Amino acid sequence: MDNIILIGMPGVGKSTLGVILAKVKGYDFVDSDILIQKKTGKKLKEIIDEKGIEGFIETENKVNSEIECDKCVIATGGSVVYGAEAMDHLKKIGKVVYLKQSLAELSKRLSDIDNRGVVLKKGQTLQNLYEERSVLYEKYADIVVDEEGLDIEETLKKVLEKL
């Protein structure tokens, strides 16, 4: 299958870039967070509030490991890398592109982190989350695109070049 899977921290622009990349490539666009919401009938924050972080990660892992499409750009949730089954499946169905951004820039973009449905453990800071996930993003990535200082068009160009 010929898919492009976008991973990275919340706020890096996976969904925004995904829509544009899909148009440029002539692919369909899939937002895995929206798939989760459709399958559960709940917003991400509601799932986290009801099931806790572990329950949300289980749901996210299940939904992502069942994605079946061809010629799709798939924008995943930032916590997708906690689900080994999902990541193994995504790597089988396409190229995994890690959109990398600095912690300083993400801090600016994520001023309303509590209402975004971001998986943060009790007492965890954005910096802790960044350090924990960066290792996982690097582990699963087929391609790494450093977005530092780039606008959306420059990021798109860099992704297309690396693909």
C-alpha distance (Angstrom), angle and dihedral (degrees) to the residues before:
residue distance angle dihedral
M1 . . .
D2 3.76 . .
N3 3.82 106.2 .
I4 3.79 135.1 140.7
I5 3.80 115.4 -141.2
L6 3.80 118.3 -162.5
I7 3.81 118.5 -153.3
G8 3.78 131.7 173.4
M9 3.76 145.3 104.2
P10 3.80 122.0 -43.2
G11 3.79 108.1 -86.7
V12 3.82 98.5 30.8
G13 3.80 91.4 110.1
K14 3.80 102.8 -106.7
S15 3.81 94.0 149.3
T16 3.81 95.5 40.7
L17 3.79 93.6 47.4
G18 3.80 90.9 40.3
V19 3.80 93.6 60.1
I20 3.82 92.4 48.8
L21 3.81 93.5 43.5
A22 3.82 90.5 50.7
K23 3.81 90.9 52.5
V24 3.80 92.8 48.2
K25 3.83 93.1 47.5
G26 3.82 95.1 40.1
Y27 3.81 89.9 -119.7
D28 3.80 132.2 136.0
F29 3.80 118.4 -104.8
V30 3.80 122.8 -129.0
D31 3.82 123.3 -174.4
S32 3.80 106.3 -162.2
D33 3.83 92.1 -159.2
I34 3.81 89.1 59.0
L35 3.83 89.7 47.4
I36 3.82 88.8 54.3
Q37 3.80 90.6 49.7
K38 3.83 91.6 48.5
K39 3.80 93.7 48.2
T40 3.81 94.4 46.9
G41 3.80 100.0 32.5
K42 3.82 88.1 -132.3
K43 3.79 138.9 101.6
L44 3.81 115.5 -108.4
K45 3.80 91.7 -111.1
E46 3.82 90.2 52.8
I47 3.81 91.2 52.5
I48 3.81 90.9 50.1
D49 3.83 91.0 47.0
E50 3.82 92.4 48.7
K51 3.82 103.2 36.4
G52 3.79 101.7 24.0
I53 3.78 124.7 -128.6
E54 3.81 95.3 -62.3
G55 3.80 91.5 50.5
F56 3.79 91.1 49.3
I57 3.81 92.0 49.2
E58 3.83 89.9 50.7
T59 3.82 90.2 51.7
E60 3.80 92.3 45.8
N61 3.81 91.6 47.6
K62 3.82 92.2 50.5
V63 3.82 95.4 47.2
N64 3.82 93.9 45.9
S65 3.80 93.3 46.8
E66 3.83 89.2 56.1
I67 3.82 98.0 52.2
E68 3.79 109.1 125.1
C69 3.77 118.7 -179.4
D70 3.78 141.3 119.3
K71 3.79 127.5 -138.0
C72 3.81 92.0 15.0
V73 3.76 133.9 139.3
I74 3.79 105.3 -141.0
A75 3.81 118.4 -160.6
T76 3.79 108.4 -161.6
G77 3.77 131.7 -161.2
G78 3.78 114.9 -98.4
S79 3.80 92.4 -111.0
V80 3.83 95.5 54.6
V81 3.82 89.1 103.7
Y82 3.82 90.1 70.4
G83 3.82 88.8 69.3
A84 3.80 110.6 77.4
E85 3.82 93.6 -173.2
A86 3.80 91.6 51.3
M87 3.79 93.3 48.0
D88 3.81 92.9 46.9
H89 3.82 89.2 50.9
L90 3.81 94.1 46.2
K91 3.81 91.6 49.7
K92 3.83 88.9 52.7
I93 3.80 94.2 52.3
G94 3.80 99.7 43.9
K95 3.80 153.3 -24.8
V96 3.80 114.9 -54.9
V97 3.81 112.6 -139.8
Y98 3.81 118.2 -165.7
L99 3.80 111.8 -151.8
K100 3.78 102.4 -153.1
Q101 3.80 122.9 -160.1
S102 3.80 132.9 169.6
L103 3.79 121.6 -99.6
A104 3.82 89.9 -122.2
E105 3.82 92.5 57.7
L106 3.81 92.9 43.3
S107 3.81 90.2 52.0
K108 3.81 88.8 57.7
R109 3.81 93.1 47.6
L110 3.81 96.8 45.3
S111 3.78 102.6 56.6
D112 3.84 90.5 133.2
I113 3.80 97.8 44.9
D114 3.83 95.1 144.6
N115 3.80 94.3 63.4
R116 3.82 96.5 45.2
G117 3.81 97.2 75.7
V118 3.80 91.5 -113.2
V119 3.81 115.1 167.9
L120 3.82 103.3 -119.3
K121 3.78 120.1 160.9
K122 3.81 117.5 -136.5
G123 3.79 108.8 -73.5
Q124 3.81 93.2 7.2
T125 3.79 116.9 138.2
L126 3.77 128.1 -151.4
Q127 3.81 88.0 -107.3
N128 3.85 92.1 54.2
L129 3.80 89.7 47.7
Y130 3.81 91.8 48.1
E131 3.80 92.5 50.7
E132 3.82 92.7 46.2
R133 3.79 96.4 47.7
S134 3.82 100.5 38.0
V135 3.80 89.8 70.8
L136 3.82 90.8 52.1
Y137 3.81 93.9 46.3
E138 3.81 89.8 52.3
K139 3.82 90.8 47.2
Y140 3.80 95.2 54.3
A141 3.83 100.0 35.0
D142 3.77 121.8 109.1
I143 3.81 88.4 -175.6
V144 3.82 129.8 22.5
V145 3.80 119.3 -155.4
D146 3.80 115.5 -170.5
E147 3.81 106.1 -149.8
E148 3.79 96.6 -174.2
G149 3.79 109.4 141.4
L150 3.82 93.2 -2.5
D151 3.78 127.3 122.2
I152 3.80 121.0 -141.2
E153 3.83 94.4 -89.6
E154 3.81 92.3 50.3
T155 3.81 90.5 47.5
L156 3.81 90.1 50.0
K157 3.81 90.8 51.2
K158 3.81 91.3 49.4
V159 3.82 92.6 48.9
L160 3.82 91.9 49.2
E161 3.82 91.2 49.2
K162 3.82 92.3 50.9
L163 3.80 93.3 46.2
